[in-house]
Amino acid sequence: MQVFFYASLLAEGKSVRVVVRDEQKASVWKERGAEVVTADYRDSAALQVAFTGAEADFVMNPPYFYPEEGFPETKEVVKAIRLALEAAAPQKFVALSSVGAQHPQGLSIIGSLHILEQKLSQLSIPSADLGRHPLP
């Protein structure tokens, strides 16, 4: 889904900057005309550099399919994303979420998205959680 969204923006002549963890995965984005930043998702300073100057940011948790109890990996990533968004101060951001993420427990892996929603909702930047509510 994200590939389609970014490809559409590039086709419209919009500037797109993507953050990848692995430089080897950057070539497909570079070929499409995107600016690529390599950063560890837990590094708020690197994410701030990537987010700075953007009109809007699209953020997401990398999936941890076998998370430790209490989601410590997710909490570390979400903290870095939140700090980076606060410092970069984009006009708006969108966070990838899921149906059910509004519930605080009983979610299994979706619990990581609940954490993302809760922490990022504390920012004063206009935002939306993509995929949170089921379609009518």
C-alpha positions in Angstrom: 0.0 0.0 0.0 2.7 2.5 0.9 4.5 1.8 -2.4 1.4 2.7 -4.3 0.9 5.9 -2.3 4.5 7.1 -2.8 4.5 6.1 -6.5 1.3 8.2 -6.9 3.0 11.3 -5.3 6.1 10.9 -7.4 4.0 10.5 -10.6 2.3 13.9 -9.7 5.8 15.5 -9.5 5.7 15.7 -5.7 8.9 15.4 -3.7 9.1 12.2 -1.7 11.6 11.3 1.0 11.7 7.8 2.3 13.4 6.4 5.3 14.9 2.9 5.0 16.8 0.9 7.5 18.8 -1.0 4.9 20.7 0.9 2.2 20.4 -2.1 -0.1 16.6 -1.6 -0.2 17.0 2.0 -1.3 17.7 1.5 -5.0 14.0 0.9 -5.9 13.1 4.3 -4.3 16.0 6.1 -5.9 15.1 4.7 -9.3 11.6 6.1 -8.9 12.9 9.5 -8.0 12.6 9.6 -4.3 15.1 11.0 -1.9 16.3 8.3 0.4 17.5 8.6 4.0 19.0 5.6 5.8 18.2 5.6 9.5 17.7 3.3 12.5 14.0 3.8 13.5 15.1 4.1 17.1 17.4 7.0 16.4 15.3 10.2 16.9 18.0 12.5 15.7 18.3 10.6 12.4 14.5 10.6 12.0 14.4 14.3 12.8 16.8 14.9 9.9 14.6 12.8 7.7 11.4 14.5 8.8 12.7 18.1 8.7 11.3 20.2 5.8 8.5 17.8 5.0 5.0 19.2 4.4 3.7 15.9 5.9 5.1 12.7 7.2 3.8 9.2 7.0 5.0 7.1 9.9 4.6 3.5 10.9 5.9 0.9 13.3 8.1 -1.7 11.8 6.4 -5.0 12.6 7.7 -7.1 15.4 6.0 -10.4 14.8 7.2 -11.9 18.1 7.3 -9.0 20.4 8.6 -9.2 23.9 6.0 -8.8 26.6 5.0 -5.1 27.0 6.3 -4.2 23.5 9.6 -2.7 24.5 10.8 -2.6 20.9 7.7 -0.7 19.8 7.9 1.7 22.7 11.5 2.5 21.8 10.6 3.2 18.1 7.5 5.2 19.0 9.5 7.4 21.4 12.0 8.1 18.6 9.3 8.9 16.1 7.5 11.1 18.6 10.6 13.1 19.5 11.5 13.4 15.8 8.1 14.7 14.8 8.1 17.2 17.7 11.5 18.6 16.7 10.8 18.5 12.9 7.3 20.0 13.3 5.8 19.0 10.0 2.4 20.6 9.0 0.8 17.2 9.6 1.4 13.5 9.7 -0.3 10.3 9.1 0.3 7.1 11.1 -0.4 3.7 9.8 -2.7 1.9 12.2 -5.3 -0.9 12.2 -8.8 -1.7 13.0 -8.9 -2.5 16.7 -5.9 -0.3 17.7 -8.2 1.9 19.8 -8.5 -0.9 22.4 -5.8 -1.0 25.1 -5.6 -4.8 25.5 -6.4 -8.2 24.1 -4.9 -7.2 20.7 -1.8 -9.4 20.3 0.5 -7.7 17.7 -2.1 -4.9 17.1 -1.2 -3.7 20.6 1.9 -2.1 19.1 -0.4 0.1 17.0 -2.3 1.1 20.1 0.9 2.3 21.6 1.7 4.3 18.5 -1.7 5.9 18.4 -1.6 6.8 22.1 1.8 8.4 22.1 1.5 10.3 18.9 -1.9 11.6 19.8 -0.2 13.7 22.5 1.5 15.8 19.8 -0.1 19.1 18.8 0.5 18.4 15.1 -2.6 17.7 13.0 -2.7 14.0 12.3 -4.7 11.0 11.2 -4.5 7.3 11.9 -4.8 5.4 8.6 -6.6 2.2 8.8 -8.0 2.6 12.3 -11.7 2.5 11.6 -13.5 -0.1 9.6 -15.0 1.0 6.3 -18.8 1.4 6.4 
